[in-house]
Amino acid sequence: MAERGHPDFPLDPRDPTDPLQLVAVGTDYGVLDLRAVRRWGYGWDPAESGTLEPKGRRMTDAEYADHPAYSAEAERRLMRGIDVKRDWLYANTRAVEIDKAVKRDPRLRAAWEKWSGCVAEKGFKRYPDPVAAYTDSAWQRGDDGNTRHTPRERATATADVLCKLRHRTAEIWHAVRAQKQDADIAQHRDRYADGLEALRTYRAAVAEVLDDLG
């Protein structure tokens, strides 16, 4: 951007106006921190909501107009020598398929059933799985993804975590996923190796750019 007429362009710029952002965060297994859910339910401390926001000044309208093209140019430099369609996203596409297999696994289905029954026994909704509890529209997430932290929400999230602890739901879930991942890597070892090499190429390009910048 500096080379193309924007000498004071920030490293981490904000848009000229704040865009609408929908954010939902959590672990792969839903909520797990008992102390946190007792206070914040399925959301988080509002004071932490801005920690991932850009830190630089707002872009000017002129900078904003040029930014997409120059950002794409920078991305092409970083991705040079990488077969994007074949290698770059391979692990991501396999992760989607692995996740489907994990959710079909009878061990996990049984674990979710125990967890669901436990939550229901405590007087709350019978959810099919922990992700459904986390994403329940009843928690009325705002534009930043945070919830309202109502007493009902906090009580449900607390029951959620307690039932996970009682029935080792997250441990079973993790074990099933790890097994499926290991099997998939063994079956497609060459493709995963190519994906790893693409990542190394990308990291080398990033290191080169940072070195040029001093």
C-alpha positions as CSV (number, residue, x, y, z in Angstrom):
1,M,0.0,0.0,0.0
2,A,2.9,2.4,0.8
3,E,4.5,1.7,-2.6
4,R,1.2,2.6,-4.3
5,G,0.6,6.0,-2.8
6,H,-0.5,5.3,0.8
7,P,2.7,5.9,2.8
8,D,1.1,5.8,6.3
9,F,-1.0,2.7,5.9
10,P,-1.4,0.9,9.3
11,L,-0.4,-2.7,9.7
12,D,-3.8,-3.6,11.3
13,P,-6.3,-1.2,9.8
14,R,-9.9,-0.7,10.7
15,D,-12.5,-0.3,8.0
16,P,-13.8,3.3,7.4
17,T,-17.0,2.2,9.1
18,D,-17.5,-0.7,11.5
19,P,-19.0,-3.6,9.6
20,L,-21.7,-5.9,11.0
21,Q,-20.0,-8.9,12.5
22,L,-21.6,-12.2,13.7
23,V,-19.2,-14.1,15.9
24,A,-19.8,-17.4,17.7
25,V,-16.9,-18.9,19.7
26,G,-16.4,-22.0,21.8
27,T,-14.4,-25.2,21.9
28,D,-15.0,-28.0,19.5
29,Y,-16.9,-29.7,22.3
30,G,-19.0,-26.7,23.4
31,V,-18.4,-25.0,26.8
32,L,-16.1,-26.6,29.3
33,D,-15.1,-24.0,31.8
34,L,-17.4,-24.3,34.8
35,R,-16.3,-21.1,36.5
36,A,-16.8,-19.1,33.2
37,V,-20.3,-20.5,32.4
38,R,-21.6,-19.8,35.9
39,R,-20.9,-16.1,35.2
40,W,-21.2,-15.7,31.5
41,G,-23.3,-18.7,30.3
42,Y,-22.7,-19.4,26.6
43,G,-21.1,-16.0,26.1
44,W,-18.1,-14.2,27.6
45,D,-17.0,-11.2,29.5
46,P,-18.0,-8.1,27.4
47,A,-14.7,-6.5,28.3
48,E,-13.0,-9.1,26.2
49,S,-15.1,-8.6,23.1
50,G,-12.8,-6.2,21.4
51,T,-9.5,-8.1,21.9
52,L,-9.4,-9.4,18.3
53,E,-10.5,-6.2,16.7
54,P,-8.0,-4.2,14.5
55,K,-5.7,-1.9,16.4
56,G,-4.7,0.5,13.7
57,R,-6.5,3.7,12.6
58,R,-9.4,3.6,10.2
59,M,-8.6,3.4,6.5
60,T,-9.3,6.5,4.5
61,D,-11.9,6.1,1.7
62,A,-9.0,6.1,-0.9
63,E,-7.1,3.4,1.0
64,Y,-10.2,1.3,1.4
65,A,-10.9,1.5,-2.4
66,D,-7.4,0.3,-3.2
67,H,-7.1,-2.3,-0.4
68,P,-8.8,-5.3,-2.0
69,A,-6.6,-5.3,-5.1
70,Y,-3.4,-4.8,-3.2
71,S,-4.4,-7.4,-0.6
72,A,-5.0,-9.9,-3.4
73,E,-1.6,-9.1,-4.8
74,A,0.1,-9.7,-1.4
75,E,-1.8,-13.0,-1.1
76,R,-0.5,-14.1,-4.6
77,R,3.0,-13.4,-3.4
78,L,2.6,-15.5,-0.3
79,M,0.9,-18.3,-2.1
80,R,3.5,-18.5,-4.9
81,G,4.5,-22.1,-5.7
82,I,1.4,-23.5,-3.9
83,D,-1.3,-25.5,-5.6
84,V,-4.2,-23.9,-3.8
85,K,-7.0,-26.2,-5.1
86,R,-5.1,-29.4,-4.6
87,D,-2.9,-28.9,-1.5
88,W,-3.7,-25.7,0.5
89,L,-7.2,-26.6,1.7
90,Y,-6.8,-30.4,1.6
91,A,-6.7,-30.8,5.4
92,N,-9.7,-28.5,5.8
93,T,-11.8,-30.4,3.3
94,R,-10.9,-33.7,5.0
95,A,-11.7,-32.2,8.4
96,V,-15.3,-31.7,7.2
97,E,-15.6,-35.3,6.2
98,I,-14.0,-36.5,9.4
99,D,-16.4,-34.4,11.4
100,K,-19.3,-36.1,9.6
101,A,-17.9,-39.5,10.4
102,V,-17.3,-38.6,14.1
103,K,-20.9,-37.5,14.5
104,R,-22.1,-40.8,13.0
105,D,-20.0,-42.9,15.4
106,P,-22.2,-44.9,17.8
107,R,-19.8,-44.3,20.7
108,L,-20.3,-40.5,20.4
109,R,-24.0,-40.9,19.7
110,A,-24.3,-42.8,23.0
111,A,-22.2,-40.2,24.8
112,W,-24.4,-37.4,23.6
113,E,-27.5,-39.3,24.6
114,K,-26.2,-39.7,28.2
115,W,-25.3,-36.0,28.3
116,S,-28.6,-34.9,26.9
117,G,-30.5,-37.0,29.4
118,C,-28.4,-35.6,32.2
119,V,-29.2,-32.0,31.2
120,A,-32.9,-32.8,30.9
121,E,-32.9,-34.4,34.3
122,K,-31.6,-31.1,35.7
123,G,-34.7,-29.4,34.4
124,F,-33.5,-28.0,31.1
125,K,-34.2,-28.6,27.4
126,R,-33.2,-31.9,25.9
127,Y,-30.6,-30.9,23.3
128,P,-29.4,-33.4,20.7
129,D,-25.7,-32.5,21.4
130,P,-23.6,-29.8,23.1
131,V,-23.3,-27.7,20.0
132,A,-27.1,-27.3,19.8
133,A,-27.1,-26.1,23.4
134,Y,-24.4,-23.5,22.7
135,T,-26.1,-22.2,19.5
136,D,-29.7,-22.1,21.0
137,S,-31.4,-18.9,19.7
138,A,-32.9,-18.4,23.1
139,W,-29.5,-16.9,24.2
140,Q,-30.2,-14.0,21.9
141,R,-26.6,-13.4,20.6
142,G,-25.8,-9.8,19.6
143,D,-23.9,-8.7,16.6
144,D,-20.6,-9.5,18.3
145,G,-21.7,-13.0,19.0
146,N,-22.1,-12.5,22.8
147,T,-25.1,-13.6,24.7
148,R,-27.3,-11.9,27.3
149,H,-26.1,-14.0,30.3
150,T,-29.6,-14.5,31.6
151,P,-30.1,-16.7,34.7
152,R,-31.7,-19.4,32.6
153,E,-28.8,-19.4,30.1
154,R,-26.2,-19.5,32.9
155,A,-28.0,-22.3,34.7
156,T,-28.3,-24.3,31.4
157,A,-24.6,-23.8,30.6
158,T,-23.7,-24.9,34.1
159,A,-25.8,-28.1,33.8
160,D,-24.2,-28.6,30.4
161,V,-20.6,-28.6,31.8
162,L,-21.5,-30.6,34.9
163,C,-23.1,-33.3,32.7
164,K,-20.0,-33.4,30.5
165,L,-17.8,-33.9,33.5
166,R,-20.1,-36.6,35.0
167,H,-20.2,-38.6,31.7
168,R,-16.8,-37.7,30.3
169,T,-18.5,-36.5,27.2
170,A,-15.7,-34.3,25.9
171,E,-13.1,-37.1,26.5
172,I,-15.1,-39.6,24.5
173,W,-15.7,-37.0,21.8
174,H,-12.0,-36.2,21.6
175,A,-11.0,-39.9,21.5
176,V,-13.4,-40.7,18.7
177,R,-12.2,-37.7,16.7
178,A,-8.5,-38.5,17.2
179,Q,-9.1,-42.1,16.1
180,K,-10.9,-40.9,12.9
181,Q,-8.2,-38.4,12.2
182,D,-5.4,-41.0,12.6
183,A,-7.2,-43.4,10.3
184,D,-7.7,-40.7,7.6
185,I,-4.1,-39.5,7.8
186,A,-2.9,-43.1,7.4
187,Q,-5.2,-43.6,4.4
188,H,-4.2,-40.3,2.7
189,R,-0.7,-39.9,3.9
190,D,0.8,-38.6,0.6
191,R,-1.9,-35.9,0.3
192,Y,-1.5,-34.7,3.8
193,A,2.3,-34.6,3.2
194,D,1.7,-32.4,0.2
195,G,-0.5,-30.1,2.3
196,L,2.2,-29.9,4.9
197,E,4.7,-28.9,2.3
198,A,2.4,-26.2,1.1
199,L,2.2,-24.8,4.6
200,R,6.0,-24.8,4.9
201,T,6.2,-23.0,1.5
202,Y,3.7,-20.4,2.8
203,R,5.6,-19.9,6.1
204,A,8.9,-19.4,4.1
205,A,7.2,-16.8,2.0
206,V,5.9,-15.0,5.1
207,A,9.4,-15.1,6.7
208,E,10.9,-13.7,3.5
209,V,8.5,-10.8,3.5
210,L,9.1,-10.0,7.1
211,D,12.8,-10.1,6.5
212,D,12.4,-7.6,3.6
213,L,10.4,-5.3,5.9
214,G,13.2,-5.5,8.5
